Amino acid sequence: MTYVEPDSELYERERIVLEYVKKYPDKHHNALIKMIVPEYMAKTTFEKTRNALLEKETISVQKKGNMKFYIPTQNYSMRFQQHVERITNISFHNIKNQIKKIESSYHHKDVAEKIFLANLLLKNLFQIDNGFTFLDSSKNPKKTLYRDEHQEIQELIYRLFQIIHNDKDFDTIYPTIMIYFSTNMPKNYQDSE
């Protein structure tokens, strides 16, 4: 599993907008802006945050006349799970094609491109595996429903490393990729009791 540092400012802004939407369902767009801006964020930041929540389907819009009202999305957890499943499956099929393509083209690229491409593919493989792990956990925590996909991701990681290992620039590429890889590993967690 990869370790991702959350962007706490982004999450805090989304939390604030979501709380206001929940707390004041009768307040229209401009009224929400007056309540949130400038105490918590700028107007453009509010707009971007609201757009992000709409895009993630965390909230939705209801129009009454010429006014917009925001409401939390019904069945959000189910819709989010469906969203993760769709994105994860699409990404999984896309990355299989990408790895198939680079098997023949990788050795023609310059070293910087090779490093960038390998790091990108590795990161994406871990994110896809995290998506399947999330789906396994949310659907049935006692059973691995995506066993075949997890296995295929392991095989894709192996293929990627075989491509790197067989490349003429292996001695330069591999250490750089391992440095990137180590930054995405869990941090040395100490139990604080």
MOTA-V52807 format. One record per residue. N is the residue number from 1. SS is DSSP state (alpha for helix, beta for strand, coil for the rest). Layout:
N:SS
N:SS
This chain:
1:coil
2:coil
3:coil
4:coil
5:coil
6:coil
7:coil
8:alpha
9:alpha
10:alpha
11:alpha
12:alpha
13:alpha
14:alpha
15:alpha
16:alpha
17:alpha
18:alpha
19:alpha
20:alpha
21:alpha
22:alpha
23:alpha
24:coil
25:coil
26:coil
27:coil
28:beta
29:alpha
30:alpha
31:alpha
32:alpha
33:alpha
34:alpha
35:alpha
36:alpha
37:coil
38:coil
39:coil
40:coil
41:coil
42:coil
43:alpha
44:alpha
45:alpha
46:alpha
47:alpha
48:alpha
49:alpha
50:alpha
51:alpha
52:alpha
53:alpha
54:alpha
55:alpha
56:coil
57:coil
58:coil
59:beta
60:beta
61:beta
62:beta
63:beta
64:beta
65:coil
66:coil
67:beta
68:beta
69:beta
70:beta
71:beta
72:beta
73:coil
74:coil
75:coil
76:alpha
77:alpha
78:alpha
79:alpha
80:alpha
81:alpha
82:alpha
83:alpha
84:alpha
85:alpha
86:alpha
87:alpha
88:alpha
89:alpha
90:alpha
91:alpha
92:alpha
93:alpha
94:alpha
95:alpha
96:alpha
97:alpha
98:alpha
99:alpha
100:alpha
101:alpha
102:alpha
103:alpha
104:alpha
105:alpha
106:alpha
107:alpha
108:alpha
109:coil
110:coil
111:alpha
112:alpha
113:alpha
114:alpha
115:alpha
116:alpha
117:alpha
118:alpha
119:alpha
120:alpha
121:alpha
122:alpha
123:alpha
124:alpha
125:alpha
126:alpha
127:alpha
128:alpha
129:alpha
130:alpha
131:alpha
132:alpha
133:alpha
134:alpha
135:alpha
136:alpha
137:alpha
138:alpha
139:alpha
140:coil
141:coil
142:coil
143:coil
144:coil
145:coil
146:coil
147:alpha
148:alpha
149:alpha
150:alpha
151:alpha
152:alpha
153:alpha
154:alpha
155:alpha
156:alpha
157:alpha
158:alpha
159:alpha
160:alpha
161:alpha
162:alpha
163:alpha
164:alpha
165:alpha
166:coil
167:coil
168:coil
169:coil
170:alpha
171:alpha
172:alpha
173:alpha
174:alpha
175:alpha
176:alpha
177:alpha
178:alpha
179:alpha
180:alpha
181:alpha
182:alpha
183:alpha
184:coil
185:coil
186:coil
187:coil
188:coil
189:coil
190:coil
191:coil
192:coil
193:coil
